């Protein structure tokens, strides 16, 4: 049994990559030591240690000044997204755009304070290049030269490496691409059995709720008393992932407006949001509440793009994203029903304008 376990572990190591270690940093330390020895050998007896250190410090300050200018340019883009990405906090946008150590500013100040013309003696090109590389190696080792949070966010969004991208695509390929094409036929059967309870085009769609808090409830009545469960539409059975006759269900809810008039429609939460909420509660996930909020917004945007590009699914869904934070001034105990009705009325006006 132990030999089988060891064999499986070996096979897994050959297939699944391990976490990256510190080998690159160790190599940088070796190169830094080699560079110091190289400069010391070439400059021995010709240049003082103060001259070499001052030149390296100057190169370090210049490189960090270049990073400062780049980060300032980056900040102008982040300011544009101040409210959608940073909830209006300038300080958070500033921290996301800059990734500089105070050592850079201290070095620049020291270079200015202790400046002496004799310290700026002309150095051979070989030594000058080596000192420049050495300053960059120190930046790498100290973690000063790393990408800013805004840069990391941009790369992950462009390359579609975010948690939200994976969840949105999983939600689509594992659920929506089966349920939405069959929705029209299911509603038709439901109406035949229930006297056309879903008789309006704007209610014959799957209304997918995307609360920015990621709080999902088993029964919508628990969050809004104006919403009550009515009936299930005929379920969809599909053989999938080794499960024969896997069941996909959708529910019809009755929603009352401010005057007590009923509206019937198919409503459910986007279930992947539960994973985002749970990740916030697990320390090993290293997933903060701010991360969750940004990923929820990105989930909505990604899912919207996916569904809009699936032209055969037009008029089968409606994405309803809304802020449901209790601390917001616009929060109401009937917030959810008001959001759903707002979308239903908008769809009704769109359908009417097309006639």
ChimeraX attribute file (.defattr): number of C-alpha atoms within 10 A of each C-alpha:
attribute: neighborCount
match mode: 1-to-1
recipient: residues
	/A:1	6
	/A:2	7
	/A:3	8
	/A:4	9
	/A:5	10
	/A:6	11
	/A:7	12
	/A:8	12
	/A:9	12
	/A:10	12
	/A:11	11
	/A:12	12
	/A:13	11
	/A:14	10
	/A:15	9
	/A:16	9
	/A:17	8
	/A:18	9
	/A:19	5
	/A:20	7
	/A:21	8
	/A:22	8
	/A:23	9
	/A:24	12
	/A:25	15
	/A:26	12
	/A:27	13
	/A:28	18
	/A:29	17
	/A:30	12
	/A:31	15
	/A:32	21
	/A:33	12
	/A:34	14
	/A:35	18
	/A:36	15
	/A:37	12
	/A:38	16
	/A:39	18
	/A:40	17
	/A:41	10
	/A:42	13
	/A:43	16
	/A:44	11
	/A:45	9
	/A:46	9
	/A:47	16
	/A:48	13
	/A:49	14
	/A:50	10
	/A:51	17
	/A:52	22
	/A:53	13
	/A:54	20
	/A:55	22
	/A:56	21
	/A:57	20
	/A:58	21
	/A:59	22
	/A:60	23
	/A:61	22
	/A:62	16
	/A:63	17
	/A:64	23
	/A:65	16
	/A:66	11
	/A:67	18
	/A:68	17
	/A:69	12
	/A:70	13
	/A:71	21
	/A:72	15
	/A:73	12
	/A:74	19
	/A:75	21
	/A:76	14
	/A:77	13
	/A:78	21
	/A:79	18
	/A:80	11
	/A:81	14
	/A:82	17
	/A:83	13
	/A:84	13
	/A:85	18
	/A:86	19
	/A:87	13
	/A:88	13
	/A:89	12
	/A:90	15
	/A:91	10
	/A:92	14
	/A:93	25
	/A:94	19
	/A:95	14
	/A:96	21
	/A:97	25
	/A:98	21
	/A:99	19
	/A:100	21
	/A:101	14
	/A:102	9
	/A:103	14
	/A:104	20
	/A:105	14
	/A:106	12
	/A:107	19
	/A:108	18
	/A:109	13
	/A:110	15
	/A:111	16
	/A:112	11
	/A:113	9
	/A:114	10
	/A:115	12
	/A:116	12
	/A:117	7
	/A:118	8
	/A:119	17
	/A:120	13
	/A:121	12
	/A:122	11
	/A:123	15
	/A:124	10
	/A:125	9
	/A:126	11
	/A:127	18
	/A:128	17
	/A:129	14
	/A:130	18
	/A:131	25
	/A:132	18
	/A:133	18
	/A:134	24
	/A:135	21
	/A:136	21
	/A:137	21
	/A:138	16
	/A:139	20
	/A:140	16
	/A:141	18
	/A:142	12
	/A:143	14
	/A:144	19
	/A:145	18
	/A:146	14
	/A:147	17
	/A:148	18
	/A:149	15
	/A:150	21
	/A:151	16
	/A:152	13
	/A:153	15
	/A:154	12
	/A:155	13
	/A:156	14
	/A:157	16
	/A:158	10
	/A:159	10
	/A:160	13
	/A:161	12
	/A:162	16
	/A:163	18
	/A:164	25
	/A:165	21
	/A:166	15
	/A:167	20
	/A:168	24
	/A:169	16
	/A:170	14
	/A:171	16
	/A:172	17
	/A:173	10
	/A:174	13
	/A:175	12
	/A:176	18
	/A:177	15
	/A:178	15
	/A:179	21
	/A:180	20
	/A:181	14
	/A:182	14
	/A:183	22
	/A:184	15
	/A:185	12
	/A:186	18
	/A:187	20
	/A:188	17
	/A:189	14
	/A:190	19
	/A:191	15
	/A:192	10
	/A:193	12
	/A:194	12
	/A:195	9
	/A:196	13
	/A:197	19
	/A:198	20
	/A:199	14
	/A:200	15
	/A:201	13
	/A:202	24
	/A:203	24
	/A:204	22
	/A:205	22
	/A:206	23
	/A:207	22
	/A:208	18
	/A:209	23
	/A:210	25
	/A:211	22
	/A:212	19
	/A:213	19
	/A:214	24
	/A:215	16
	/A:216	18
	/A:217	12
	/A:218	9
	/A:219	13
	/A:220	19
	/A:221	16
	/A:222	11
	/A:223	17
	/A:224	17
	/A:225	14
	/A:226	22
	/A:227	23
	/A:228	17
	/A:229	16
	/A:230	15
	/A:231	15
	/A:232	13
	/A:233	20
	/A:234	18
	/A:235	16
	/A:236	16
	/A:237	14
	/A:238	14
	/A:239	10
	/A:240	11
	/A:241	8
	/A:242	7
	/A:243	9
	/A:244	10
	/A:245	11
	/A:246	14
	/A:247	12
	/A:248	14
	/A:249	12
	/A:250	18
	/A:251	16
	/A:252	22
	/A:253	23
	/A:254	19
	/A:255	24
	/A:256	19
	/A:257	16
	/A:258	10
	/A:259	6
	/A:260	9
	/A:261	9
	/A:262	14
	/A:263	18
	/A:264	23
	/A:265	24
	/A:266	23
	/A:267	23
	/A:268	19
	/A:269	20
	/A:270	20
	/A:271	15
	/A:272	18
	/A:273	25
	/A:274	15
	/A:275	13
	/A:276	24
	/A:277	20
	/A:278	14
	/A:279	17
	/A:280	17
	/A:281	13
	/A:282	11
	/A:283	9
	/A:284	8
	/A:285	10
	/A:286	10
	/A:287	16
	/A:288	15
	/A:289	14
	/A:290	13
	/A:291	14
	/A:292	23
	/A:293	21
	/A:294	15
	/A:295	20
	/A:296	26
	/A:297	17
	/A:298	18
	/A:299	24
	/A:300	22
	/A:301	14
	/A:302	20
	/A:303	20
	/A:304	14
	/A:305	12
	/A:306	14
	/A:307	19
	/A:308	12
	/A:309	11
	/A:310	10
	/A:311	9
	/A:312	12
	/A:313	15
	/A:314	14
	/A:315	15
	/A:316	20
	/A:317	20
	/A:318	21
	/A:319	18
	/A:320	19
	/A:321	16
	/A:322	15
	/A:323	16
	/A:324	19
	/A:325	15
	/A:326	11
	/A:327	7
	/A:328	9
	/A:329	7
	/A:330	10
	/A:331	13
	/A:332	14
	/A:333	13
	/A:334	16
	/A:335	16
	/A:336	25
	/A:337	22
	/A:338	18
	/A:339	15
	/A:340	25
	/A:341	16
	/A:342	14
	/A:343	17
	/A:344	22
	/A:345	13
	/A:346	13
	/A:347	17
	/A:348	15
	/A:349	12
	/A:350	12
	/A:351	13
	/A:352	9
	/A:353	8
	/A:354	6
	/A:355	5
